[in-house]
Amino acid sequence: MRTIQDIVRYLRIYRRYIGRRMYLVFVLTVATALAQGFGITLLLPLLQASQTTSGSPENMSTAERLLQDLLQWMGIADSMTGILGFIAVVFIGKGLLQFANGGYQGYLQSRLLRELKRKLFDAYQRMDYRYYIERNTGHFINVINQQVNLFFSSFSSFASFLTQVVTTISYFAFAFAITWKFSLMAIGVGLILFGLFRRLNVYVRELSRKRSSEMSQLNKLLVQGLQSFKYIASTNQGGHLRSGVTESIRRLTHYIFRQRIAGAFTSALKEPFSVLLIVGLIAIQVTVFEAPVAPIFVALLLFHRGMQALISMQSGFQAMMDRAGAVEMVDDEFKEVQHHQEPQGEHRLAPLESSISFENATFSYDESEGPVLRDINLTIPANTTVAFVGESGAGKSTLVDLVTCMLKPQEGKLLIDGTPSNEIDLASWRSQIGYVSQETVVFDDTIANNICLWAGDIEEDEALRERVQDAARRAHADHFIQDLPDGYQTTVGDRGVRLSGGQRQRLFIARELFKQPNLLILDEATSALDTESERYIQDSIDALKGEMTVLIIAHRLSTIKNVDRVYVMEEGQVVEAGSYEDLRYRDESRFRSMVEMQSL
Ligand SMILES: Nc1ncnc2c1ncn2[C@@H]1O[C@H](COP(=O)(O)OP(=O)(O)OP(=O)(O)O)[C@@H](O)[C@H]1O
């Protein structure tokens, strides 16, 4: 029962991703199996035609008689050559069907792989940010690569399992038609075998689940270890990480080993089982039932093939169960990610022209830990420059995440040009934003592509080259880029490892300036820069005043002297607001003491 439920369940899952055309595989499978069973059954009239004393019609089973009638109708009943020719035609037909089936399965599988990877990637792209931060990159990579590949190969195991089921049934059905006593025995044996293997299947599936989740764990450790390679190597922390990785690899390989043992057990059983059963059956047929030789011979041939198919059916099922964990993981992941897609409205925003304002906005990552932002009320008029300052952990970056709508306030609202954030079409808002975040984002590609994000080829597009260079100049990056071996065509390495921290930051700023956003967010954007570069970029940003809205988060207060308004944040609240000069000289203001601490 469990087995049938499992098959139906997987069938549903495959259908969800492949669609109805999957059934064509089954039609082709049935046709192939029928052709094969029929081809073998044709040996019976062949044997009879070769015997001088051919079976008298009253000894014949109904099937034999029908076959005889067919051959008579075709005019080849008594011709060995005729029957041989017919067998050849049936097997050629079977070969063609098998080829069509295999080819079509290949086509479906490649589609399945493409669809799975593409859909999952799309779903990941639109997942809610809060869901993302609760997960781990290693997990996503494991699902989209390893698990999806296993899911894909499970379909071929599933198809081969079904092929074996249909083949087994067809062999047994033909055998049944020839001699029913024999077939009853065969079916009895089949049922016993199935019972024996059921327990093995449950065991193998459990192993497969463990193996899939262990792979996620290992991926997580590997990604973390490799991403932090430099830190780990230079502080010799590899030992700690290594023990975790080694332990995870040990568990993973242990599961694989046990799966293999179960596989070896089934394939080793195959041959002895078949031979024993055939020997037993011949004895029973000949001694007890005293049946004629030709039908026994053909029925045994069918039975032998049927047994082989039955055992392959078990291995096919086991292979499917080997990958069951992956099928379930990918299917669950789809549901989970789809459930956590980022909600959005339909109002398409025009370019920002009035303001961004918070009304009593409160946000917490975890309700039990209390709000990270409390009762925020402020308005940033379009085309002004504002700065948020405050100690680490005060909530400045979280506030920016609300502005970009990556996070949503649980209470109160955020209005963009008067439209509540939950009503806006996110792409229409985010395409207006340039964001230099604390974590520098650099792609492993050329400098030019890092700035224009593959907008074109600067070697061919003069206007584009000019725009890229202009952005680089304003980010004070042009001269270091010119000094690189291939200039703008230099590749920067994974996450920009071939650049210095300050160079990476300038490259990042250049990209956001190239975009010409309506809202530019700079979160500690110049923290890795020397004073001179910082001042230079400061001038570029000051030059943007009035052209776009600029939101700056800075610890170095010297960099925000020219902003229109400063907000001082403390423990998730805005505690002071005013112009730099106003706050700087306000008696006992927090800002004043902050400035004095930095001895400006
Ligand atoms: N993903 C998260 N899950 C839970 N809490 C978080 C998460 N990110 C930030 N926090 C918490 O929210 C608070 C505000 O963090 P936030 O990064 O907004 O501060 P910040 O003012 O930008 O600090 P910094 O100047 O150090 O960047 C901190 O107490 C932090 O622990």
The ligand as an SDF file (V2000), in Angstrom:
LIG
                    3D

 31 33  0  0  0  0  0  0  0  0999 V2000
   18.9710   39.8130   10.4310 N   0  0  0  0  0  0  0  0  0  0  0  0
   18.7970   40.2410   11.6700 C   0  0  0  0  0  0  0  0  0  0  0  0
   18.1270   39.4860   12.5530 N   0  0  0  0  0  0  0  0  0  0  0  0
   17.9530   39.8930   13.8210 C   0  0  0  0  0  0  0  0  0  0  0  0
   18.4000   41.0490   14.2890 N   0  0  0  0  0  0  0  0  0  0  0  0
   19.0770   41.8600   13.4670 C   0  0  0  0  0  0  0  0  0  0  0  0
   19.3080   41.4890   12.1110 C   0  0  0  0  0  0  0  0  0  0  0  0
   20.0040   42.4820   11.5240 N   0  0  0  0  0  0  0  0  0  0  0  0
   20.2010   43.4190   12.4700 C   0  0  0  0  0  0  0  0  0  0  0  0
   19.6480   43.0450   13.6280 N   0  0  0  0  0  0  0  0  0  0  0  0
   19.6170   43.8190   14.8970 C   0  0  0  0  0  0  0  0  0  0  0  0
   19.0060   45.0630   14.6530 O   0  0  0  0  0  0  0  0  0  0  0  0
   19.6740   46.1010   15.3500 C   0  0  0  0  0  0  0  0  0  0  0  0
   19.9680   47.2360   14.3860 C   0  0  0  0  0  0  0  0  0  0  0  0
   20.8980   46.8000   13.4310 O   0  0  0  0  0  0  0  0  0  0  0  0
   21.3550   47.7320   12.2410 P   0  0  0  0  0  0  0  0  0  0  0  0
   22.2580   46.9290   11.3650 O   0  0  0  0  0  0  0  0  0  0  0  0
   20.1800   48.3590   11.6320 O   0  0  0  0  0  0  0  0  0  0  0  0
   22.1820   48.8190   13.0370 O   0  0  0  0  0  0  0  0  0  0  0  0
   23.1100   49.9600   12.4800 P   0  0  0  0  0  0  0  0  0  0  0  0
   22.7360   51.2010   13.2170 O   0  0  0  0  0  0  0  0  0  0  0  0
   23.0740   50.0240   11.0040 O   0  0  0  0  0  0  0  0  0  0  0  0
   24.5110   49.4700   12.9950 O   0  0  0  0  0  0  0  0  0  0  0  0
   25.9590   49.6340   12.3120 P   0  0  0  0  0  0  0  0  0  0  0  0
   26.3120   51.0640   12.4320 O   0  0  0  0  0  0  0  0  0  0  0  0
   26.8140   48.7730   13.1820 O   0  0  0  0  0  0  0  0  0  0  0  0
   25.8500   49.1470   10.9320 O   0  0  0  0  0  0  0  0  0  0  0  0
   20.8940   45.4930   15.9870 C   0  0  0  0  0  0  0  0  0  0  0  0
   20.6160   45.3400   17.3630 O   0  0  0  0  0  0  0  0  0  0  0  0
   21.0180   44.1300   15.3380 C   0  0  0  0  0  0  0  0  0  0  0  0
   21.4310   43.1910   16.2960 O   0  0  0  0  0  0  0  0  0  0  0  0
  1  2  1  0
  2  3  1  0
  2  7  2  0
  3  4  2  0
  4  5  1  0
  5  6  2  0
  6  7  1  0
  6 10  1  0
  7  8  1  0
  8  9  2  0
  9 10  1  0
 10 11  1  0
 11 12  1  0
 11 30  1  0
 12 13  1  0
 13 14  1  0
 13 28  1  0
 14 15  1  0
 15 16  1  0
 16 17  2  0
 16 18  1  0
 16 19  1  0
 19 20  1  0
 20 21  2  0
 20 22  1  0
 20 23  1  0
 23 24  1  0
 24 25  2  0
 24 26  1  0
 24 27  1  0
 28 29  1  0
 28 30  1  0
 30 31  1  0
M  END
$$$$
